[in-house]
Amino acid sequence: MESISSHTLAEEAMQLVRLAFLASRSICGNNPALPRANSLHFHVLFMLLNLPHAAITMSQLAAATIASKQQISRLISGMEKKGLVRRELNPLNRRQILVHILPAGRAMAEEILEEMCARIAYEAEIFSEQEKQELYTSFMTFQRLLEKVATAQY
C-alpha cells in the first residue's frame, strides 16, 4: 500500500469539510426552522452538548470554533441572556470562565439536530441501497478515526 503524507491527508480532510459544508447548506438552507441559531451559535451549543465533562472554558471554545475571544464572549453573553448557557468562574483557576449548557440550550440543540437528521434522511433518498451502505461504512470508519482526535483534545 502506498504511503500517504500528513499534508495529503490534511488536504483531503479540507475537501471533505468543504463538501460537508455545501451539503449542510443544502440540508439546512431550505428549512425555516433552522435559522434560530447561526452556525457559530449552533457549533457552540453542539460542542457543549457533546462534552465529555460538564463545562468548557471560553478560551477552549474560541480555539475550537476558530473564533476570536471577543466573538465568543459576545455570543455567550447573548446565549446567556436567552437562558441557553451559564458562565461561572472556574473554582480551581479564577482567571478562567467556564461555560455550561442549560436545559433550554440542550433542548434547542437536540431539536435542531433532530430537524437536520430528518432533512438528511429525506435527502438520502437519492442514493441507491448500495450507495447508502457505502456511505454508512465510510461514516462509521470516519467516526472511529475522529474519536481518536476528539479524545486527545479533551
N, C-alpha and C positions, 0 to 999 in steps of 0.2 A: 504494500500500500504506500502511496506517495505521501511524503511529509507535508504538512500544512503549516505555514508560518503563522505566528500570532497576529501579524499585520493582516494577512489574508482573512483570517478568522474574524478580525475586527471589521474589515470592510464588508464581509458577508453579513455580519450581525447588523451593521448600519443599514444595509439594503433591506434586511428583514424588518427593521424598525420603520423604515420609510414605507414599505408595503403595508405593514400593520397600521401605520398612521392613515394611509389612504383608505384602507378597508374600514377603519374605525370611523372615518368621516362619512363614508357611505352608510355605515350601520347607524351612526348617531345623527347624521345630518338631517334626516327626514323625520325625526321623532320630536315633536314639540314639547314633550315632557322632559327631555334631557337637558335643555339649556338652563335648568335650575342651578346647575353647577358648571362653571367653566372648567377647562381641562386641568388647570393647576389646582383649583378648588377640589375637584374630584380626585386628582392624584394624591393630594394630602389626606383626604378622607379615606381613600383606599389604602394608603400606607398605614394610617392609624388603625384601620380595621384589621389589618393583617400583621400587626406587630407581634413578635414572639413574647413581648413583655408589655406592660401597661402603658408606657409613655415613651416619647422621643424628645430630644432636645430641639430647640429652634435651629441651632446650628446644623444638626443632623438633617433636619427637614430641608433646610436651604441647600445643603450639599446633595442630598438625594434627589431633589427636584430640579437642580441646576438653576435655581432662582437666587436672587440676591437676598441677603438677610432682611433688607428693608421691605422687599416684596412679600416675603414670608411673614414678617411682622404685621404688615397691613392686612394681609389675607387672614391671618389667625385672629386679628382684632375683629374683623368683620364676622368671621365664623363664630367667635366667642359671643358677639352680640346676638347672633341668631340662635344661640344655645346648642351649637353643634360640637364645640370643643371647649376645653377648660385649660387655662395656663396656671402653673404654680411654680414657685421656686423649688429647685432641687434641694431637699433637706441635707444631702451629702456634699453638695457644692453649690452654695448660694449664688454663685455667678451664673449658673445655668438655669434656664427656664424650661420646664417640662411641659409638653402638650399631651393631653389625654382626650380621647374621643368620648363624647357623651351619648346617651341613648338616642337622642334626636339625630345626631350625626351618623351613628351606626345605622339607624333606620333609613336615613336618606341614602347612604352609600349602598346598602343592601337593596333598596328599591331600584336605584339606578342600575345596579348590577343585574337584577332580575329583568329589567326592561331591555338592557343590552343583550342579555342571553337570549331572550325571546326574539329579538331582532336578528341576532346571529343565526339562530335556528331557522328562521324564515329565509334568510339569505343563503343558507347552506343547502337549500333545496335545489340549487343549480348543479350541485355535484352528483355524480353517479355514486352508487354504493361503494365501488372500488375506490374512488377518489376520497370519499368520506373516511374509509378505513385507512387509507394512506395518511390523510391529514391527522386522524386520531393517533396513529402510531407515531407520527412526527411530533405532534404536540406532547405526547407522553414522554418521548425522549428529550425534547427541548425542556420540558418542565423539570425532569430529573436533573438535567445538567445545570439549569439555572438555580435550582435549590442549593447547589454547592456554592454558588456565588452569594446567594442571599444569606445563607447561614454563616458565611465568612464575614459578612458586613456587620452583623449584629452579634 
